[in-house]
Amino acid sequence: MIMKSIAVALVSTALMTGAAISQTATKDRSDILDVYNDANEKIGAIEDLIVDKSSKVENVVLGVGGFLGMGEHYVAVPMDKLKWVNESVRTSSTTAADKTTVGANSGGGTTDANRPNRPARAVDEKWYPDHAVYNATKDQLKAMPQFKYN
């Protein structure tokens, strides 16, 4: 009877250890925000921000292409070249003039979201943009020099 108990304990320990070893730590590479071009085509996603010594975001690292985090091409683009849009992407090609842009970040310029005379925020209002717009195609971004993490 005691031998059966020892055998069950050893098998249980082996199974638990195997399950713990098989779990690998993966880095969460979730996107910060999707990026579209002027034709409303998704061209990538913001993966990271590059901040200078004065805490100002200088560049944005975009992940282009790839599938499930494999084969993704990273490029750094200047922050002031991105436009921020509050509403979701329109799929129709016959859209009215886009009044949803918050405006291009001009390195300290005021946008609609933080202008002094902005009306009070509604309780259910999103306080962050829905997506960013960058005037390029996926192929143009893939042709740019790759950003390498050191």
MODELLER restraints for C-alpha pairs under 7 A, 6 or more apart:
rsr = mdl.restraints
at = mdl.atoms
rsr.add(forms.Gaussian(group=physical.xy_distance, feature=features.Distance(at['CA:31:A'], at['CA:45:A']), mean=5.90, stdev=0.5))
rsr.add(forms.Gaussian(group=physical.xy_distance, feature=features.Distance(at['CA:31:A'], at['CA:46:A']), mean=5.85, stdev=0.5))
rsr.add(forms.Gaussian(group=physical.xy_distance, feature=features.Distance(at['CA:31:A'], at['CA:47:A']), mean=5.16, stdev=0.5))
rsr.add(forms.Gaussian(group=physical.xy_distance, feature=features.Distance(at['CA:32:A'], at['CA:46:A']), mean=5.32, stdev=0.5))
rsr.add(forms.Gaussian(group=physical.xy_distance, feature=features.Distance(at['CA:32:A'], at['CA:47:A']), mean=5.78, stdev=0.5))
rsr.add(forms.Gaussian(group=physical.xy_distance, feature=features.Distance(at['CA:33:A'], at['CA:45:A']), mean=5.62, stdev=0.5))
rsr.add(forms.Gaussian(group=physical.xy_distance, feature=features.Distance(at['CA:33:A'], at['CA:46:A']), mean=5.23, stdev=0.5))
rsr.add(forms.Gaussian(group=physical.xy_distance, feature=features.Distance(at['CA:33:A'], at['CA:131:A']), mean=5.78, stdev=0.5))
rsr.add(forms.Gaussian(group=physical.xy_distance, feature=features.Distance(at['CA:34:A'], at['CA:44:A']), mean=6.14, stdev=0.5))
rsr.add(forms.Gaussian(group=physical.xy_distance, feature=features.Distance(at['CA:34:A'], at['CA:45:A']), mean=4.18, stdev=0.5))
rsr.add(forms.Gaussian(group=physical.xy_distance, feature=features.Distance(at['CA:34:A'], at['CA:46:A']), mean=6.18, stdev=0.5))
rsr.add(forms.Gaussian(group=physical.xy_distance, feature=features.Distance(at['CA:34:A'], at['CA:131:A']), mean=5.29, stdev=0.5))
rsr.add(forms.Gaussian(group=physical.xy_distance, feature=features.Distance(at['CA:34:A'], at['CA:132:A']), mean=6.44, stdev=0.5))
rsr.add(forms.Gaussian(group=physical.xy_distance, feature=features.Distance(at['CA:35:A'], at['CA:42:A']), mean=5.93, stdev=0.5))
rsr.add(forms.Gaussian(group=physical.xy_distance, feature=features.Distance(at['CA:35:A'], at['CA:43:A']), mean=5.90, stdev=0.5))
rsr.add(forms.Gaussian(group=physical.xy_distance, feature=features.Distance(at['CA:35:A'], at['CA:44:A']), mean=5.27, stdev=0.5))
rsr.add(forms.Gaussian(group=physical.xy_distance, feature=features.Distance(at['CA:35:A'], at['CA:45:A']), mean=5.12, stdev=0.5))
rsr.add(forms.Gaussian(group=physical.xy_distance, feature=features.Distance(at['CA:35:A'], at['CA:46:A']), mean=6.82, stdev=0.5))
rsr.add(forms.Gaussian(group=physical.xy_distance, feature=features.Distance(at['CA:35:A'], at['CA:131:A']), mean=5.85, stdev=0.5))
rsr.add(forms.Gaussian(group=physical.xy_distance, feature=features.Distance(at['CA:35:A'], at['CA:132:A']), mean=4.73, stdev=0.5))
rsr.add(forms.Gaussian(group=physical.xy_distance, feature=features.Distance(at['CA:35:A'], at['CA:133:A']), mean=5.51, stdev=0.5))
rsr.add(forms.Gaussian(group=physical.xy_distance, feature=features.Distance(at['CA:35:A'], at['CA:134:A']), mean=6.72, stdev=0.5))
rsr.add(forms.Gaussian(group=physical.xy_distance, feature=features.Distance(at['CA:36:A'], at['CA:42:A']), mean=4.25, stdev=0.5))
rsr.add(forms.Gaussian(group=physical.xy_distance, feature=features.Distance(at['CA:36:A'], at['CA:43:A']), mean=5.27, stdev=0.5))
rsr.add(forms.Gaussian(group=physical.xy_distance, feature=features.Distance(at['CA:36:A'], at['CA:44:A']), mean=7.00, stdev=0.5))
rsr.add(forms.Gaussian(group=physical.xy_distance, feature=features.Distance(at['CA:36:A'], at['CA:132:A']), mean=6.27, stdev=0.5))
rsr.add(forms.Gaussian(group=physical.xy_distance, feature=features.Distance(at['CA:36:A'], at['CA:133:A']), mean=4.88, stdev=0.5))
rsr.add(forms.Gaussian(group=physical.xy_distance, feature=features.Distance(at['CA:36:A'], at['CA:134:A']), mean=6.26, stdev=0.5))
rsr.add(forms.Gaussian(group=physical.xy_distance, feature=features.Distance(at['CA:37:A'], at['CA:43:A']), mean=6.50, stdev=0.5))
rsr.add(forms.Gaussian(group=physical.xy_distance, feature=features.Distance(at['CA:37:A'], at['CA:133:A']), mean=5.29, stdev=0.5))
rsr.add(forms.Gaussian(group=physical.xy_distance, feature=features.Distance(at['CA:37:A'], at['CA:134:A']), mean=5.13, stdev=0.5))
rsr.add(forms.Gaussian(group=physical.xy_distance, feature=features.Distance(at['CA:37:A'], at['CA:135:A']), mean=5.14, stdev=0.5))
rsr.add(forms.Gaussian(group=physical.xy_distance, feature=features.Distance(at['CA:37:A'], at['CA:136:A']), mean=5.90, stdev=0.5))
rsr.add(forms.Gaussian(group=physical.xy_distance, feature=features.Distance(at['CA:37:A'], at['CA:137:A']), mean=6.66, stdev=0.5))
rsr.add(forms.Gaussian(group=physical.xy_distance, feature=features.Distance(at['CA:38:A'], at['CA:133:A']), mean=6.64, stdev=0.5))
rsr.add(forms.Gaussian(group=physical.xy_distance, feature=features.Distance(at['CA:38:A'], at['CA:135:A']), mean=5.91, stdev=0.5))
rsr.add(forms.Gaussian(group=physical.xy_distance, feature=features.Distance(at['CA:40:A'], at['CA:89:A']), mean=6.54, stdev=0.5))
rsr.add(forms.Gaussian(group=physical.xy_distance, feature=features.Distance(at['CA:40:A'], at['CA:90:A']), mean=6.97, stdev=0.5))
rsr.add(forms.Gaussian(group=physical.xy_distance, feature=features.Distance(at['CA:43:A'], at['CA:64:A']), mean=6.46, stdev=0.5))
rsr.add(forms.Gaussian(group=physical.xy_distance, feature=features.Distance(at['CA:43:A'], at['CA:137:A']), mean=6.35, stdev=0.5))
rsr.add(forms.Gaussian(group=physical.xy_distance, feature=features.Distance(at['CA:43:A'], at['CA:138:A']), mean=5.04, stdev=0.5))
rsr.add(forms.Gaussian(group=physical.xy_distance, feature=features.Distance(at['CA:44:A'], at['CA:62:A']), mean=6.19, stdev=0.5))
rsr.add(forms.Gaussian(group=physical.xy_distance, feature=features.Distance(at['CA:44:A'], at['CA:63:A']), mean=5.44, stdev=0.5))
rsr.add(forms.Gaussian(group=physical.xy_distance, feature=features.Distance(at['CA:44:A'], at['CA:64:A']), mean=4.57, stdev=0.5))
rsr.add(forms.Gaussian(group=physical.xy_distance, feature=features.Distance(at['CA:44:A'], at['CA:65:A']), mean=6.80, stdev=0.5))
rsr.add(forms.Gaussian(group=physical.xy_distance, feature=features.Distance(at['CA:45:A'], at['CA:62:A']), mean=5.40, stdev=0.5))
rsr.add(forms.Gaussian(group=physical.xy_distance, feature=features.Distance(at['CA:45:A'], at['CA:63:A']), mean=5.36, stdev=0.5))
rsr.add(forms.Gaussian(group=physical.xy_distance, feature=features.Distance(at['CA:45:A'], at['CA:64:A']), mean=6.91, stdev=0.5))
rsr.add(forms.Gaussian(group=physical.xy_distance, feature=features.Distance(at['CA:46:A'], at['CA:60:A']), mean=6.64, stdev=0.5))
rsr.add(forms.Gaussian(group=physical.xy_distance, feature=features.Distance(at['CA:46:A'], at['CA:61:A']), mean=5.86, stdev=0.5))
rsr.add(forms.Gaussian(group=physical.xy_distance, feature=features.Distance(at['CA:46:A'], at['CA:62:A']), mean=4.57, stdev=0.5))
rsr.add(forms.Gaussian(group=physical.xy_distance, feature=features.Distance(at['CA:46:A'], at['CA:63:A']), mean=6.34, stdev=0.5))
rsr.add(forms.Gaussian(group=physical.xy_distance, feature=features.Distance(at['CA:47:A'], at['CA:61:A']), mean=5.61, stdev=0.5))
rsr.add(forms.Gaussian(group=physical.xy_distance, feature=features.Distance(at['CA:47:A'], at['CA:62:A']), mean=5.56, stdev=0.5))
rsr.add(forms.Gaussian(group=physical.xy_distance, feature=features.Distance(at['CA:47:A'], at['CA:63:A']), mean=5.99, stdev=0.5))
rsr.add(forms.Gaussian(group=physical.xy_distance, feature=features.Distance(at['CA:48:A'], at['CA:60:A']), mean=6.06, stdev=0.5))
rsr.add(forms.Gaussian(group=physical.xy_distance, feature=features.Distance(at['CA:48:A'], at['CA:61:A']), mean=4.99, stdev=0.5))
rsr.add(forms.Gaussian(group=physical.xy_distance, feature=features.Distance(at['CA:49:A'], at['CA:57:A']), mean=6.49, stdev=0.5))
rsr.add(forms.Gaussian(group=physical.xy_distance, feature=features.Distance(at['CA:49:A'], at['CA:59:A']), mean=6.20, stdev=0.5))
rsr.add(forms.Gaussian(group=physical.xy_distance, feature=features.Distance(at['CA:49:A'], at['CA:60:A']), mean=4.70, stdev=0.5))
rsr.add(forms.Gaussian(group=physical.xy_distance, feature=features.Distance(at['CA:49:A'], at['CA:61:A']), mean=6.01, stdev=0.5))
rsr.add(forms.Gaussian(group=physical.xy_distance, feature=features.Distance(at['CA:50:A'], at['CA:57:A']), mean=5.74, stdev=0.5))
rsr.add(forms.Gaussian(group=physical.xy_distance, feature=features.Distance(at['CA:50:A'], at['CA:58:A']), mean=5.85, stdev=0.5))
rsr.add(forms.Gaussian(group=physical.xy_distance, feature=features.Distance(at['CA:50:A'], at['CA:59:A']), mean=5.10, stdev=0.5))
rsr.add(forms.Gaussian(group=physical.xy_distance, feature=features.Distance(at['CA:50:A'], at['CA:60:A']), mean=6.01, stdev=0.5))
rsr.add(forms.Gaussian(group=physical.xy_distance, feature=features.Distance(at['CA:51:A'], at['CA:57:A']), mean=4.34, stdev=0.5))
rsr.add(forms.Gaussian(group=physical.xy_distance, feature=features.Distance(at['CA:51:A'], at['CA:58:A']), mean=5.64, stdev=0.5))
rsr.add(forms.Gaussian(group=physical.xy_distance, feature=features.Distance(at['CA:52:A'], at['CA:58:A']), mean=6.37, stdev=0.5))
rsr.add(forms.Gaussian(group=physical.xy_distance, feature=features.Distance(at['CA:57:A'], at['CA:79:A']), mean=6.67, stdev=0.5))
rsr.add(forms.Gaussian(group=physical.xy_distance, feature=features.Distance(at['CA:58:A'], at['CA:78:A']), mean=6.10, stdev=0.5))
rsr.add(forms.Gaussian(group=physical.xy_distance, feature=features.Distance(at['CA:58:A'], at['CA:79:A']), mean=5.64, stdev=0.5))
rsr.add(forms.Gaussian(group=physical.xy_distance, feature=features.Distance(at['CA:59:A'], at['CA:76:A']), mean=5.91, stdev=0.5))
rsr.add(forms.Gaussian(group=physical.xy_distance, feature=features.Distance(at['CA:59:A'], at['CA:77:A']), mean=5.38, stdev=0.5))
rsr.add(forms.Gaussian(group=physical.xy_distance, feature=features.Distance(at['CA:59:A'], at['CA:78:A']), mean=4.41, stdev=0.5))
rsr.add(forms.Gaussian(group=physical.xy_distance, feature=features.Distance(at['CA:59:A'], at['CA:79:A']), mean=4.91, stdev=0.5))
rsr.add(forms.Gaussian(group=physical.xy_distance, feature=features.Distance(at['CA:60:A'], at['CA:76:A']), mean=5.45, stdev=0.5))
rsr.add(forms.Gaussian(group=physical.xy_distance, feature=features.Distance(at['CA:60:A'], at['CA:77:A']), mean=5.39, stdev=0.5))
rsr.add(forms.Gaussian(group=physical.xy_distance, feature=features.Distance(at['CA:60:A'], at['CA:78:A']), mean=6.25, stdev=0.5))
rsr.add(forms.Gaussian(group=physical.xy_distance, feature=features.Distance(at['CA:60:A'], at['CA:79:A']), mean=5.78, stdev=0.5))
rsr.add(forms.Gaussian(group=physical.xy_distance, feature=features.Distance(at['CA:61:A'], at['CA:74:A']), mean=6.33, stdev=0.5))
rsr.add(forms.Gaussian(group=physical.xy_distance, feature=features.Distance(at['CA:61:A'], at['CA:75:A']), mean=5.50, stdev=0.5))
rsr.add(forms.Gaussian(group=physical.xy_distance, feature=features.Distance(at['CA:61:A'], at['CA:76:A']), mean=4.39, stdev=0.5))
rsr.add(forms.Gaussian(group=physical.xy_distance, feature=features.Distance(at['CA:61:A'], at['CA:77:A']), mean=6.45, stdev=0.5))
rsr.add(forms.Gaussian(group=physical.xy_distance, feature=features.Distance(at['CA:62:A'], at['CA:74:A']), mean=5.51, stdev=0.5))
rsr.add(forms.Gaussian(group=physical.xy_distance, feature=features.Distance(at['CA:62:A'], at['CA:75:A']), mean=5.35, stdev=0.5))
rsr.add(forms.Gaussian(group=physical.xy_distance, feature=features.Distance(at['CA:62:A'], at['CA:76:A']), mean=6.24, stdev=0.5))
rsr.add(forms.Gaussian(group=physical.xy_distance, feature=features.Distance(at['CA:63:A'], at['CA:72:A']), mean=5.97, stdev=0.5))
rsr.add(forms.Gaussian(group=physical.xy_distance, feature=features.Distance(at['CA:63:A'], at['CA:73:A']), mean=5.65, stdev=0.5))
rsr.add(forms.Gaussian(group=physical.xy_distance, feature=features.Distance(at['CA:63:A'], at['CA:74:A']), mean=4.62, stdev=0.5))
rsr.add(forms.Gaussian(group=physical.xy_distance, feature=features.Distance(at['CA:63:A'], at['CA:75:A']), mean=6.74, stdev=0.5))
rsr.add(forms.Gaussian(group=physical.xy_distance, feature=features.Distance(at['CA:64:A'], at['CA:72:A']), mean=5.66, stdev=0.5))
rsr.add(forms.Gaussian(group=physical.xy_distance, feature=features.Distance(at['CA:64:A'], at['CA:73:A']), mean=5.07, stdev=0.5))
rsr.add(forms.Gaussian(group=physical.xy_distance, feature=features.Distance(at['CA:64:A'], at['CA:74:A']), mean=6.19, stdev=0.5))
rsr.add(forms.Gaussian(group=physical.xy_distance, feature=features.Distance(at['CA:64:A'], at['CA:138:A']), mean=6.83, stdev=0.5))
rsr.add(forms.Gaussian(group=physical.xy_distance, feature=features.Distance(at['CA:64:A'], at['CA:142:A']), mean=6.82, stdev=0.5))
rsr.add(forms.Gaussian(group=physical.xy_distance, feature=features.Distance(at['CA:65:A'], at['CA:72:A']), mean=5.15, stdev=0.5))
rsr.add(forms.Gaussian(group=physical.xy_distance, feature=features.Distance(at['CA:65:A'], at['CA:73:A']), mean=6.29, stdev=0.5))
rsr.add(forms.Gaussian(group=physical.xy_distance, feature=features.Distance(at['CA:66:A'], at['CA:72:A']), mean=4.05, stdev=0.5))
rsr.add(forms.Gaussian(group=physical.xy_distance, feature=features.Distance(at['CA:73:A'], at['CA:142:A']), mean=6.47, stdev=0.5))
rsr.add(forms.Gaussian(group=physical.xy_distance, feature=features.Distance(at['CA:73:A'], at['CA:146:A']), mean=6.43, stdev=0.5))
rsr.add(forms.Gaussian(group=physical.xy_distance, feature=features.Distance(at['CA:74:A'], at['CA:146:A']), mean=5.47, stdev=0.5))
rsr.add(forms.Gaussian(group=physical.xy_distance, feature=features.Distance(at['CA:74:A'], at['CA:147:A']), mean=5.20, stdev=0.5))
rsr.add(forms.Gaussian(group=physical.xy_distance, feature=features.Distance(at['CA:75:A'], at['CA:144:A']), mean=6.69, stdev=0.5))
rsr.add(forms.Gaussian(group=physical.xy_distance, feature=features.Distance(at['CA:75:A'], at['CA:145:A']), mean=6.60, stdev=0.5))
rsr.add(forms.Gaussian(group=physical.xy_distance, feature=features.Distance(at['CA:75:A'], at['CA:146:A']), mean=5.13, stdev=0.5))
rsr.add(forms.Gaussian(group=physical.xy_distance, feature=features.Distance(at['CA:75:A'], at['CA:147:A']), mean=4.84, stdev=0.5))
rsr.add(forms.Gaussian(group=physical.xy_distance, feature=features.Distance(at['CA:76:A'], at['CA:147:A']), mean=6.00, stdev=0.5))
rsr.add(forms.Gaussian(group=physical.xy_distance, feature=features.Distance(at['CA:79:A'], at['CA:105:A']), mean=6.84, stdev=0.5))
rsr.add(forms.Gaussian(group=physical.xy_distance, feature=features.Distance(at['CA:80:A'], at['CA:104:A']), mean=6.18, stdev=0.5))
rsr.add(forms.Gaussian(group=physical.xy_distance, feature=features.Distance(at['CA:80:A'], at['CA:105:A']), mean=4.69, stdev=0.5))
rsr.add(forms.Gaussian(group=physical.xy_distance, feature=features.Distance(at['CA:80:A'], at['CA:106:A']), mean=5.13, stdev=0.5))
rsr.add(forms.Gaussian(group=physical.xy_distance, feature=features.Distance(at['CA:80:A'], at['CA:107:A']), mean=6.14, stdev=0.5))
rsr.add(forms.Gaussian(group=physical.xy_distance, feature=features.Distance(at['CA:81:A'], at['CA:104:A']), mean=6.70, stdev=0.5))
rsr.add(forms.Gaussian(group=physical.xy_distance, feature=features.Distance(at['CA:81:A'], at['CA:134:A']), mean=6.62, stdev=0.5))
rsr.add(forms.Gaussian(group=physical.xy_distance, feature=features.Distance(at['CA:82:A'], at['CA:104:A']), mean=5.87, stdev=0.5))
rsr.add(forms.Gaussian(group=physical.xy_distance, feature=features.Distance(at['CA:82:A'], at['CA:105:A']), mean=6.78, stdev=0.5))
rsr.add(forms.Gaussian(group=physical.xy_distance, feature=features.Distance(at['CA:82:A'], at['CA:132:A']), mean=6.21, stdev=0.5))
rsr.add(forms.Gaussian(group=physical.xy_distance, feature=features.Distance(at['CA:82:A'], at['CA:133:A']), mean=5.65, stdev=0.5))
rsr.add(forms.Gaussian(group=physical.xy_distance, feature=features.Distance(at['CA:82:A'], at['CA:134:A']), mean=5.19, stdev=0.5))
rsr.add(forms.Gaussian(group=physical.xy_distance, feature=features.Distance(at['CA:83:A'], at['CA:101:A']), mean=6.77, stdev=0.5))
rsr.add(forms.Gaussian(group=physical.xy_distance, feature=features.Distance(at['CA:83:A'], at['CA:103:A']), mean=5.47, stdev=0.5))
rsr.add(forms.Gaussian(group=physical.xy_distance, feature=features.Distance(at['CA:83:A'], at['CA:104:A']), mean=4.36, stdev=0.5))
rsr.add(forms.Gaussian(group=physical.xy_distance, feature=features.Distance(at['CA:83:A'], at['CA:105:A']), mean=6.77, stdev=0.5))
rsr.add(forms.Gaussian(group=physical.xy_distance, feature=features.Distance(at['CA:83:A'], at['CA:132:A']), mean=5.51, stdev=0.5))
rsr.add(forms.Gaussian(group=physical.xy_distance, feature=features.Distance(at['CA:83:A'], at['CA:133:A']), mean=5.01, stdev=0.5))
rsr.add(forms.Gaussian(group=physical.xy_distance, feature=features.Distance(at['CA:83:A'], at['CA:134:A']), mean=6.67, stdev=0.5))
rsr.add(forms.Gaussian(group=physical.xy_distance, feature=features.Distance(at['CA:84:A'], at['CA:101:A']), mean=5.71, stdev=0.5))
rsr.add(forms.Gaussian(group=physical.xy_distance, feature=features.Distance(at['CA:84:A'], at['CA:102:A']), mean=5.28, stdev=0.5))
rsr.add(forms.Gaussian(group=physical.xy_distance, feature=features.Distance(at['CA:84:A'], at['CA:103:A']), mean=6.04, stdev=0.5))
rsr.add(forms.Gaussian(group=physical.xy_distance, feature=features.Distance(at['CA:84:A'], at['CA:104:A']), mean=6.66, stdev=0.5))
rsr.add(forms.Gaussian(group=physical.xy_distance, feature=features.Distance(at['CA:84:A'], at['CA:129:A']), mean=6.04, stdev=0.5))
rsr.add(forms.Gaussian(group=physical.xy_distance, feature=features.Distance(at['CA:84:A'], at['CA:131:A']), mean=6.24, stdev=0.5))
rsr.add(forms.Gaussian(group=physical.xy_distance, feature=features.Distance(at['CA:84:A'], at['CA:132:A']), mean=4.60, stdev=0.5))
rsr.add(forms.Gaussian(group=physical.xy_distance, feature=features.Distance(at['CA:84:A'], at['CA:133:A']), mean=6.38, stdev=0.5))
rsr.add(forms.Gaussian(group=physical.xy_distance, feature=features.Distance(at['CA:85:A'], at['CA:100:A']), mean=5.56, stdev=0.5))
rsr.add(forms.Gaussian(group=physical.xy_distance, feature=features.Distance(at['CA:85:A'], at['CA:101:A']), mean=4.33, stdev=0.5))
rsr.add(forms.Gaussian(group=physical.xy_distance, feature=features.Distance(at['CA:85:A'], at['CA:102:A']), mean=5.60, stdev=0.5))
rsr.add(forms.Gaussian(group=physical.xy_distance, feature=features.Distance(at['CA:85:A'], at['CA:129:A']), mean=5.50, stdev=0.5))
rsr.add(forms.Gaussian(group=physical.xy_distance, feature=features.Distance(at['CA:85:A'], at['CA:130:A']), mean=5.93, stdev=0.5))
rsr.add(forms.Gaussian(group=physical.xy_distance, feature=features.Distance(at['CA:85:A'], at['CA:131:A']), mean=5.59, stdev=0.5))
rsr.add(forms.Gaussian(group=physical.xy_distance, feature=features.Distance(at['CA:85:A'], at['CA:132:A']), mean=5.90, stdev=0.5))
rsr.add(forms.Gaussian(group=physical.xy_distance, feature=features.Distance(at['CA:86:A'], at['CA:100:A']), mean=5.70, stdev=0.5))
rsr.add(forms.Gaussian(group=physical.xy_distance, feature=features.Distance(at['CA:86:A'], at['CA:101:A']), mean=6.46, stdev=0.5))
rsr.add(forms.Gaussian(group=physical.xy_distance, feature=features.Distance(at['CA:86:A'], at['CA:102:A']), mean=6.81, stdev=0.5))
rsr.add(forms.Gaussian(group=physical.xy_distance, feature=features.Distance(at['CA:86:A'], at['CA:129:A']), mean=4.43, stdev=0.5))
rsr.add(forms.Gaussian(group=physical.xy_distance, feature=features.Distance(at['CA:86:A'], at['CA:130:A']), mean=4.95, stdev=0.5))
rsr.add(forms.Gaussian(group=physical.xy_distance, feature=features.Distance(at['CA:87:A'], at['CA:100:A']), mean=6.04, stdev=0.5))
rsr.add(forms.Gaussian(group=physical.xy_distance, feature=features.Distance(at['CA:87:A'], at['CA:130:A']), mean=5.80, stdev=0.5))
rsr.add(forms.Gaussian(group=physical.xy_distance, feature=features.Distance(at['CA:88:A'], at['CA:130:A']), mean=5.83, stdev=0.5))
rsr.add(forms.Gaussian(group=physical.xy_distance, feature=features.Distance(at['CA:102:A'], at['CA:111:A']), mean=5.74, stdev=0.5))
rsr.add(forms.Gaussian(group=physical.xy_distance, feature=features.Distance(at['CA:102:A'], at['CA:112:A']), mean=5.23, stdev=0.5))
rsr.add(forms.Gaussian(group=physical.xy_distance, feature=features.Distance(at['CA:102:A'], at['CA:113:A']), mean=6.39, stdev=0.5))
rsr.add(forms.Gaussian(group=physical.xy_distance, feature=features.Distance(at['CA:103:A'], at['CA:111:A']), mean=5.68, stdev=0.5))
